[in-house]
Amino acid sequence: MTNHGHWTTGTTSRAALAATIVAVAAIMVPAVPLHGQAGDGTQLHIGLGWGSRHCDECGGRFGGLAGDIAVGTRVTPRILVGGQLSGWLGNVRDEDDLGTTGYQLATVLTAVARIYFSTTGPVFLLTGIGLGLSTRGLATVETGVAFIGGLGYDWVASEGICFTPFVNAIEITGVAGGTTMLQVGLGVTTR
């Protein structure tokens, strides 16, 4: 259960369960050849899900809406490179004595690589570096270096369209004493 956006044991369990399901599915489901994966081409990915954010100066971990959008091109049969915009939006309780709440945003723009385990397999690792932005209320905007790492699975829905469950871990250094995010979601990837 969440309380004023704080991440508690109940939401921690849901995030761990979702990450476990993606990992087990990636291992248990047989690799399905992805049409067009071994060739050249551009991919577009749009994902939406749940995320949590922790910052040293915010006083805790908070749940909220998370998502990403990415575009990339294949440079080898197993490696795709491109850019990704990932974000988190949540309603967070401020540290003041009044207990007020307000929306906060954390977003990163990164150069990323999707590295598939095989040329016909659907499982990939995501890694990247870029620029992160964090807000604390409307008045405070901070920027820092962002790092992203993740795991995903492309389930072929039809020729050129995949459903892609994903888990991403993101860190923005130098923002609010250090900000970390976890994203769990489902995306649509076109080829």
C-alpha positions in Angstrom: 0.0 0.0 0.0 1.2 3.5 -0.6 0.7 6.4 1.8 1.0 9.9 0.3 3.1 8.5 -2.5 5.7 6.8 -0.3 6.9 3.4 -1.4 6.2 0.8 1.3 6.6 -2.9 1.6 3.4 -3.6 -0.4 4.5 -1.7 -3.5 8.0 -3.0 -3.1 6.6 -6.5 -3.3 4.6 -5.6 -6.5 7.7 -4.2 -8.2 9.7 -7.3 -7.2 6.9 -9.6 -8.5 6.7 -7.8 -11.8 10.5 -7.9 -12.3 10.5 -11.6 -11.4 7.7 -12.3 -14.0 9.7 -10.6 -16.7 12.9 -12.4 -15.8 11.2 -15.9 -15.6 9.3 -15.3 -18.9 12.6 -14.4 -20.6 14.1 -17.7 -19.4 11.1 -20.0 -19.8 9.6 -18.9 -23.1 11.3 -20.3 -26.1 13.1 -17.9 -28.4 10.9 -16.9 -31.3 12.6 -15.6 -34.4 11.9 -11.9 -34.6 11.1 -11.0 -38.2 13.5 -8.4 -39.4 15.7 -8.5 -36.2 18.8 -9.7 -38.1 18.6 -7.0 -40.7 19.0 -3.3 -40.9 16.2 -1.0 -39.8 14.8 1.5 -37.4 12.8 0.7 -34.3 10.4 2.9 -32.4 9.5 2.0 -28.8 6.8 3.6 -26.6 6.3 2.3 -23.0 4.2 3.1 -20.0 4.1 1.7 -16.5 4.8 2.2 -12.8 7.9 3.6 -11.3 9.5 4.6 -8.0 11.8 7.4 -7.3 14.2 8.0 -4.4 16.3 11.1 -3.8 18.5 11.7 -0.8 17.0 15.1 -0.1 13.3 14.1 -0.6 13.1 11.9 2.5 12.0 8.6 0.9 10.9 6.6 -2.1 7.8 7.6 -4.0 5.6 5.8 -6.5 4.2 7.3 -9.7 3.7 7.0 -13.4 6.7 6.1 -15.5 7.3 5.8 -19.2 9.7 6.0 -22.1 10.0 6.6 -25.8 13.0 5.5 -27.8 14.2 5.4 -31.4 17.2 3.5 -32.7 18.8 1.7 -35.6 20.5 -1.6 -35.9 24.3 -1.5 -36.2 24.9 -5.3 -36.0 22.4 -8.2 -35.9 22.4 -8.1 -32.1 23.0 -4.4 -31.3 20.7 -1.5 -31.7 21.8 2.1 -30.8 19.7 5.2 -30.5 18.2 7.7 -28.1 15.7 7.3 -25.3 13.6 9.7 -23.2 12.5 8.1 -19.9 10.5 9.8 -17.1 8.7 9.6 -13.8 5.9 11.7 -12.5 4.6 11.5 -9.0 2.7 13.3 -6.2 5.2 13.7 -3.4 4.8 14.9 0.2 7.0 17.8 0.9 9.4 17.9 3.9 7.8 21.0 5.5 5.8 20.9 8.7 2.5 21.4 6.8 2.7 18.0 5.1 1.8 19.5 1.7 1.9 17.5 -1.5 3.0 18.4 -5.0 4.0 16.9 -8.3 7.6 16.1 -9.0 9.2 15.1 -12.3 12.4 13.2 -13.0 13.4 12.6 -16.6 16.5 11.5 -18.5 17.6 11.8 -22.2 20.1 9.1 -22.9 22.1 7.6 -25.7 21.3 3.9 -25.4 22.3 0.5 -26.8 19.9 -2.5 -26.8 22.0 -5.6 -26.8 20.1 -8.8 -27.7 21.4 -12.1 -26.4 21.1 -13.7 -29.8 20.2 -12.7 -33.4 16.9 -14.6 -33.2 16.1 -14.2 -29.5 13.7 -11.7 -27.9 15.7 -10.9 -24.7 17.8 -7.8 -24.5 19.9 -5.7 -22.1 19.6 -1.9 -22.2 22.4 0.4 -21.2 23.0 4.1 -21.7 24.3 7.5 -20.5 23.0 11.0 -20.9 21.4 14.0 -19.2 19.0 13.9 -16.3 16.6 16.5 -15.0 14.8 16.5 -11.7 12.2 18.9 -10.2 11.2 19.4 -6.6 8.1 21.6 -6.9 7.8 24.2 -9.6 10.7 26.3 -8.3 13.6 23.8 -8.2 15.0 22.2 -11.3 18.3 20.4 -11.2 20.3 18.6 -13.9 23.0 15.9 -13.7 24.6 13.0 -15.5 22.1 10.1 -16.0 22.8 6.3 -16.3 20.3 3.7 -17.4 20.3 -0.1 -17.3 17.5 -2.4 -18.1 16.1 -5.7 -19.3 13.4 -6.3 -21.8 11.6 -9.0 -23.8 10.2 -8.5 -27.3 7.0 -10.6 -27.8 6.1 -10.7 -31.4 2.4 -9.6 -31.8 2.4 -9.4 -35.6 4.8 -8.7 -38.5 6.8 -5.6 -37.4 5.0 -5.1 -34.0 6.2 -6.4 -30.6 4.8 -6.0 -27.0 7.9 -5.3 -24.8 7.7 -5.7 -21.1 10.7 -3.9 -19.5 12.4 -3.1 -16.2 14.8 -0.1 -16.1 17.0 1.2 -13.3 18.1 4.9 -13.7 20.4 7.0 -11.7 20.9 10.8 -11.9 24.0 12.0 -10.2 24.3 15.4 -8.6 20.5 15.9 -8.4 18.8 16.2 -5.0 21.8 14.6 -3.4 21.4 11.7 -5.9 18.2 10.4 -7.5 17.4 6.8 -8.5 14.4 5.5 -10.3 13.0 2.0 -11.1 10.6 1.6 -14.0 8.4 -1.5 -14.7 6.2 -1.3 -17.7 4.9 -2.5 -21.0 5.8 -1.0 -24.4 5.0 -1.4 -28.0 8.0 -1.7 -30.3 7.7 -1.3 -34.1 10.3 -2.4 -36.6 
